[in-house]
Amino acid sequence: MVLSLSEYAINTDSNSETQVSPFRSTFGTLAEIYAEIPRNGSVAATCSAFIKNLDTDLSKTLVILAATKVKNSAERTRNDPLAQNILQPGDLILVWLETRPHKLLHKWAGPYRTIEQIGNDVTMLDLVTGETIKEHCGKIKRFYGSEELALAAARLDNDQILIDKFISYKGDPNERTTMQFLVRFVDGGEVSRTYDKDISDTIQFAQFCKTRLELQFLVILAKDAKVRTAAIKRAPIDKVKTGDVRFADLRSWGYGWFDSLLLPHSHSKTYVVRCEYGALGGTPRSPSINAFCPIFNETWPVDNIFISFYGHQHSVLTEDLILIDEDLLLQFPRIKP
């Protein structure tokens, strides 16, 4: 104890000749803060210029050495895969939510599946929507659980755990916000839902729209759908030709009119009429083809929108189709235009 205190006193006491302590001459003035007993003031004004320059140089050197150490450590971590603890493709991970809509929401989102990690950036896949996301590795932790648990948690995180499938719809796809969808949940319950972002973001909604050509553009932005629809209308008619017979969807005569008919199972079944295609017409920018409907005894020109969405896909009758015939016209005379 006595020797240690004596050593400390000698090392921190200023030399009578240089006016600088051994501690300061070895580590510099900035390092003096690490001494247990703080000293006020700087290098004595009476010391030589050499000692002053040495003190300044030591202070700068310590700063440079500290910065170099940090840089070397970062470079070593960046270039050494083992030092980075890199996530591997397929790893299940959770992402920290910096902001939450409400305080009851869990602080970690996911799980997600790792696609790759490059440096500190991690690219991951949403297990439910298939969306690709990139986040900093500092906001990520591993998910320890089975594939089944991960998928179940991801569905819950996306509010999709209860939805089984979409059964039917009513309304005009060109007026999205007026549409109604019949949704079945995993418990067997069925609820009619108005179109909104919550249901349109679900994977079940996208799967349902893929089964109906007239709904295919509901999975993209409305403005983009208008552009694609206009392009289809201008395109040459090539899905049918003169002499073809198809069963056209009765909804194509008008969604409001169709809903007013109150036909049984009108939104789970497809009511169709027999159409015989005749001569081509129209203009190069708006081609058309004549369609004759025997049950209505009428012929009218139809464009590529009608053909692409309603008038070419059914060449034979199936169990999902209900043909408009004379008996049905007697029961529902308003069907006939």
C-alpha positions in Angstrom: 0.0 0.0 0.0 2.8 2.4 1.0 4.8 1.5 -2.0 1.9 2.0 -4.3 1.1 5.4 -2.9 4.8 6.4 -3.1 4.9 5.3 -6.7 1.7 7.3 -7.5 3.1 10.4 -5.8 6.4 10.2 -7.8 4.6 9.6 -11.1 2.1 12.4 -10.7 4.4 15.0 -9.1 5.9 17.6 -11.5 9.7 17.3 -12.1 11.6 20.4 -10.7 13.6 20.7 -14.0 10.9 20.0 -16.6 7.8 21.1 -14.6 6.1 18.0 -16.1 5.1 14.8 -14.2 6.3 11.3 -15.4 2.7 10.4 -16.0 2.1 13.4 -18.2 5.3 13.0 -20.1 4.4 9.4 -20.9 0.7 9.6 -21.7 0.1 13.3 -22.4 -2.2 15.9 -20.8 -5.5 14.4 -22.1 -4.8 11.1 -20.5 -4.4 12.8 -17.1 -8.1 12.5 -16.5 -7.6 8.8 -15.8 -5.5 9.7 -12.7 -7.4 9.2 -9.5 -6.6 12.6 -8.2 -7.5 15.3 -10.8 -5.0 18.0 -11.5 -5.9 21.5 -12.6 -4.2 23.4 -15.3 -2.1 22.4 -18.3 1.6 22.0 -19.0 3.5 24.6 -17.0 4.3 27.7 -18.9 7.9 27.4 -17.7 8.6 24.1 -19.3 10.7 23.9 -22.5 9.2 24.0 -26.0 10.3 20.5 -26.6 8.2 19.2 -23.6 5.2 21.3 -24.8 5.4 19.8 -28.3 5.9 16.3 -26.9 2.7 16.7 -24.8 0.7 17.9 -27.9 2.0 15.1 -30.0 1.1 12.5 -27.4 -2.4 13.8 -27.1 -2.9 13.7 -30.9 -1.3 10.2 -31.1 -3.7 8.8 -28.5 -6.7 10.1 -30.5 -5.3 8.7 -33.7 -4.6 5.3 -32.1 -8.1 5.1 -30.7 -9.7 6.0 -34.1 -7.4 3.5 -35.8 -8.4 0.7 -33.4 -12.1 1.4 -34.0 -11.6 1.4 -37.8 -9.6 -1.8 -37.8 -12.2 -3.5 -35.7 -14.9 -2.5 -38.1 -13.0 -3.6 -41.1 -12.2 -6.9 -39.5 -15.9 -7.5 -38.7 -17.0 -6.4 -42.2 -14.6 -8.7 -44.0 -14.8 -11.7 -41.7 -18.2 -13.6 -42.1 -17.7 -15.3 -38.8 -17.2 -12.1 -36.9 -20.4 -10.6 -38.5 -22.6 -13.5 -37.4 -24.3 -13.2 -40.8 -27.9 -14.5 -41.2 -28.2 -17.4 -43.7 -30.8 -17.6 -46.5 -33.9 -19.2 -45.0 -33.3 -18.1 -41.4 -36.6 -17.0 -39.7 -36.3 -13.5 -38.1 -38.3 -10.8 -36.4 -38.1 -7.1 -37.0 -38.4 -4.4 -34.2 -41.3 -2.0 -34.7 -40.1 1.6 -34.1 -43.6 2.9 -34.2 -46.8 1.0 -33.4 -50.4 1.9 -34.2 -51.4 1.2 -30.6 -49.6 0.1 -27.5 -51.1 -3.3 -27.4 -49.5 -4.3 -30.7 -46.5 -6.5 -30.3 -43.1 -4.8 -30.5 -41.7 -7.4 -33.0 -43.2 -8.0 -36.4 -43.0 -11.1 -38.4 -41.6 -13.7 -38.7 -39.9 -13.1 -42.0 -37.6 -15.4 -44.1 -34.1 -14.2 -44.7 -33.1 -13.8 -48.4 -29.6 -12.4 -47.9 -27.5 -10.2 -45.6 -25.0 -7.8 -47.2 -23.0 -5.9 -44.5 -25.6 -4.6 -42.1 -28.5 -4.7 -44.5 -30.8 -7.8 -44.4 -33.2 -8.5 -47.2 -36.2 -10.6 -46.1 -39.4 -12.1 -47.4 -42.9 -11.6 -45.9 -44.2 -15.2 -45.4 -47.8 -14.1 -46.1 -47.8 -11.4 -48.8 -44.5 -12.3 -50.5 -43.3 -8.8 -50.2 -39.5 -8.2 -50.1 -38.3 -5.9 -47.2 -34.9 -4.6 -46.3 -33.9 -3.6 -42.7 -30.8 -2.9 -40.7 -29.5 -5.9 -38.8 -29.6 -3.9 -35.6 -33.4 -4.1 -35.7 -33.5 -7.9 -36.2 -33.5 -10.9 -34.0 -33.9 -14.6 -34.8 -37.2 -16.4 -34.5 -36.8 -19.8 -32.8 -39.7 -22.0 -33.8 -41.0 -24.4 -36.4 -42.0 -23.5 -39.9 -45.6 -24.0 -39.0 -45.4 -21.7 -36.0 -43.7 -19.1 -38.1 -46.4 -19.1 -40.8 -49.2 -19.0 -38.2 -47.5 -16.0 -36.4 -47.0 -14.3 -39.8 -50.6 -14.7 -40.7 -51.7 -13.3 -37.3 -49.3 -10.4 -37.8 -51.0 -9.7 -41.2 -54.5 -10.1 -39.8 -55.1 -13.0 -42.1 -55.2 -15.9 -39.7 -59.1 -16.0 -39.8 -59.7 -15.7 -43.5 -60.3 -19.0 -45.4 -61.3 -17.7 -48.8 -63.4 -15.3 -50.8 -66.6 -16.9 -52.1 -68.3 -14.4 -54.3 -68.7 -10.7 -55.1 -71.3 -8.2 -56.3 -70.8 -4.7 -57.7 -68.9 -3.1 -60.6 -65.1 -3.6 -60.6 -64.8 -0.2 -62.2 -66.2 1.3 -59.0 -64.2 -0.6 -56.4 -65.5 1.1 -53.3 -69.1 0.0 -54.1 -68.2 -3.7 -54.3 -69.2 -6.3 -51.7 -67.3 -9.6 -51.1 -68.6 -12.6 -49.3 -65.7 -13.8 -47.1 -65.5 -17.2 -45.4 -63.5 -17.6 -42.2 -61.7 -20.7 -40.9 -64.4 -21.2 -38.3 -67.0 -21.6 -41.1 -68.6 -18.2 -40.6 -69.3 -16.0 -43.6 -69.4 -12.2 -43.6 -70.1 -9.7 -46.4 -67.3 -7.0 -46.6 -67.1 -3.8 -48.5 -64.0 -3.4 -50.6 -61.2 -1.7 -48.6 -57.4 -1.8 -48.3 -57.6 -4.4 -45.4 -59.2 -7.1 -47.5 -57.5 -6.1 -50.8 -54.1 -6.6 -49.2 -54.8 -10.2 -48.2 -53.4 -13.1 -50.2 -56.9 -14.8 -50.3 -58.2 -11.7 -52.1 -55.5 -11.9 -54.8 -56.2 -15.6 -55.2 -59.9 -15.0 -55.7 -59.3 -12.2 -58.2 -57.1 -14.5 -60.3 -60.1 -16.9 -60.8 -62.2 -14.1 -62.4 -60.9 -12.3 -65.4 -63.1 -9.2 -64.8 -61.5 -8.9 -61.3 -57.8 -9.3 -62.4 -57.1 -5.6 -62.2 -58.3 -5.2 -58.6 -54.9 -6.3 -57.3 -53.2 -3.2 -58.9 -53.7 0.5 -58.4 -56.9 1.9 -60.0 -55.0 4.4 -62.1 -52.8 1.5 -63.5 -56.0 -0.5 -64.1 -57.4 2.2 -66.3 -54.3 2.3 -68.4 -54.3 -1.4 -69.0 -58.0 -1.5 -69.7 -57.6 1.2 -72.4 -54.7 -0.8 -73.9 -56.9 -3.9 -74.1 -59.7 -1.9 -75.8 -57.3 -0.7 -78.5 -55.8 -4.1 -79.1 -56.8 -6.3 -82.1 -59.6 -8.9 -81.4 -57.9 -12.3 -81.4 -59.6 -14.3 -78.6 -62.6 -15.1 -80.8 -63.2 -15.1 -84.5 -66.2 -15.2 -86.9 -68.3 -18.3 -86.3 -67.2 -19.0 -82.7 -69.8 -19.7 -80.1 -69.3 -18.7 -76.5 -71.3 -18.3 -73.3 -71.0 -14.7 -72.2 -71.4 -13.5 -68.6 -74.8 -11.8 -68.1 -73.1 -9.2 -65.7 -71.5 -7.6 -68.8 -74.9 -6.1 -69.6 -74.5 -3.9 -66.5 -73.7 -4.6 -62.9 -76.5 -2.4 -61.4 -79.1 -4.0 -63.7 -77.8 -7.5 -63.0 -78.0 -6.9 -59.2 -81.6 -5.6 -59.5 -82.8 -8.9 -61.1 -82.4 -10.7 -57.8 -81.5 -14.0 -59.4 -80.9 -17.0 -57.0 -77.3 -17.6 -56.3 -76.5 -14.7 -58.6 -73.2 -13.9 -56.9 -71.9 -17.5 -56.4 -72.9 -18.8 -59.8 -72.4 -17.2 -63.2 -75.4 -16.6 -65.4 -74.5 -16.8 -69.1 -76.2 -16.4 -72.5 -75.2 -18.1 -75.7 -73.4 -15.8 -78.2 -72.5 -16.4 -81.8 -69.7 -14.1 -83.1 -70.0 -12.7 -86.6 -68.3 -10.0 -88.7 -65.4 -7.8 -87.5 -65.9 -4.1 -87.4 -65.1 -0.9 -85.6 -61.9 1.2 -86.1 -58.2 0.4 -85.8 -58.2 2.2 -82.4 -61.5 0.6 -81.2 -62.1 -2.7 -83.0 -65.3 -4.6 -82.5 -67.1 -7.8 -83.6 -70.8 -8.5 -83.9 -72.3 -10.8 -81.3 -75.7 -12.5 -81.9 -77.7 -13.7 -78.9 -80.4 -16.2 -79.9 -82.3 -16.0 -76.5 -82.7 -12.2 -77.0 -82.8 -12.4 -80.8 -80.5 -9.4 -81.0 -77.2 -8.6 -82.6 -74.8 -5.9 -81.4 -71.2 -4.9 -81.7 -69.0 -5.7 -78.7 -65.5 -4.5 -78.0 -62.3 -6.2 -76.7 -63.2 -5.4 -73.1 -66.4 -7.4 -73.4 -64.6 -10.3 -75.1 -61.5 -10.3 -72.8 -63.4 -10.1 -69.5 -66.8 -11.7 -70.2 -67.2 -13.2 -73.6 -64.5 -15.7 -74.6 -63.6 -18.0 -71.7 -66.7 -20.3 -71.6 -67.0 -22.5 -74.6 -68.9 -25.3 -72.8 -71.3 -25.3 -69.9 -70.0 -26.3 -66.5 -71.7 -26.7 -63.1 -70.7 -23.2 -62.1 -72.6 -21.7 -65.1 -76.4 -21.2 -65.3 -77.7 -20.8 -68.9 -80.4 -18.2 -69.6 -83.1 -20.2 -71.4 -86.9 -19.8 -72.1 -87.9 -21.3 -68.7 -85.7 -18.8 -66.8 -87.1 -15.9 -68.9 -90.6 -16.9 -67.9 -89.6 -16.8 -64.2 -87.5 -13.6 -64.5 -88.9 -11.7 -67.5 -86.8 -8.6 -66.7 -83.7 -10.5 -67.9 -84.7 -9.8 -71.5 -83.5 -6.3 -72.5 
